[in-house]
């Protein structure tokens, strides 16, 4: 199931909020460190429609894919 979220980039962190209003004053639902100490994060704006079930072509412009590749020595739970 897809949920609509609001995303804000602050410094090296991508913060996820439930709404635009919450992004101004409320706590984030989740955060992603784009410059982790152990690994590499890739942000991709091109996501194939075949990877996304029940998404219309007009909504694809609002979708990002984050990929985290941990260092071989330190495997993360995320």
C-alpha positions as CSV (number, residue, x, y, z in Angstrom):
1,X,0.0,0.0,0.0
2,X,1.3,3.4,-1.0
3,X,1.1,6.4,1.4
4,X,1.5,10.0,0.6
5,X,4.3,11.7,2.5
6,X,6.1,15.0,2.6
7,X,9.9,14.9,2.3
8,X,12.4,17.6,3.4
9,X,16.1,17.7,2.8
10,X,18.0,19.2,5.7
11,X,21.8,19.1,5.7
12,X,22.6,15.4,4.9
13,X,19.3,14.0,6.1
14,X,16.1,13.3,4.2
15,X,13.2,13.7,6.7
16,X,9.8,12.1,6.0
17,X,6.6,13.7,7.4
18,X,2.9,12.8,7.1
19,X,2.0,16.3,5.9
20,X,3.4,19.6,4.8
21,X,2.2,21.2,8.0
22,X,4.0,18.7,10.2
23,X,7.3,19.4,8.3
24,X,7.3,22.9,9.7
25,X,6.9,22.0,13.4
26,X,6.2,18.3,14.0
27,X,8.5,15.3,14.4
28,X,9.5,13.3,11.4
29,X,8.1,9.9,10.8
30,X,11.5,8.6,9.5
31,X,14.9,10.0,8.6
32,X,17.5,8.8,6.1
33,X,21.1,9.8,6.4
34,X,22.3,10.4,2.9
35,X,26.0,10.4,3.9
36,X,26.3,7.4,6.3
37,X,29.7,6.6,7.9
38,X,29.5,3.0,6.7
39,X,28.2,2.6,3.2
40,X,26.8,4.5,0.2
41,X,23.4,5.9,-0.5
42,X,22.1,6.3,-4.0
43,X,19.1,8.6,-4.8
44,X,17.3,7.7,-8.0
45,X,14.5,9.7,-9.6
46,X,14.0,7.2,-12.4
47,X,11.9,4.3,-11.1
48,X,10.4,1.9,-13.7
49,X,6.7,1.7,-13.6
50,X,7.0,-2.1,-13.6
51,X,8.5,-1.8,-10.1
52,X,5.5,0.0,-8.8
53,X,2.1,-1.6,-8.6
54,X,-1.1,0.5,-9.1
55,X,0.8,3.8,-9.8
56,X,-0.3,6.0,-12.7
57,X,2.2,7.4,-15.1
58,X,1.4,11.0,-13.9
59,X,2.5,10.1,-10.3
60,X,5.9,8.7,-11.3
61,X,7.4,12.2,-11.2
62,X,6.9,12.3,-7.4
63,X,8.6,9.0,-6.6
64,X,12.2,8.6,-5.4
65,X,14.1,5.4,-4.8
66,X,16.8,5.3,-2.0
67,X,19.3,2.5,-2.1
68,X,21.7,1.8,0.7
69,X,24.8,-0.3,0.1
70,X,26.5,-1.1,3.4
71,X,30.2,-1.7,3.6
72,X,31.1,-5.4,3.5
73,X,32.5,-5.2,7.1
74,X,29.5,-3.4,8.7
75,X,26.1,-4.8,7.6
76,X,23.2,-2.6,8.6
77,X,19.7,-3.6,9.6
78,X,18.3,-1.0,7.3
